[in-house]
């Protein structure tokens, strides 16, 4: 199945500023996706480990099963001043 990934903040620089179409297996969880991305983009792995996944305007739990065709937002921790 395919999902759309949109990266924010430092992940735009480390992975992609453009949305990506990403292939995952059926019953892939948010946690599985983070693991897959960490393997594919090892330079971003430390950030991905603390990144949250969101669908529309709600965060997705680690064990939530992803849905085919949906747009998921990857939001790393950020600090402000």
Secondary structure, 3 states (H helix, E strand, C coil): CEEEEEECCHHHHHCCCCCEEEECCCCCEHHHHHHHHHHHCHHHHHHHCCCEEEECCEECCCCCECCCCCEEEEECCCCCC
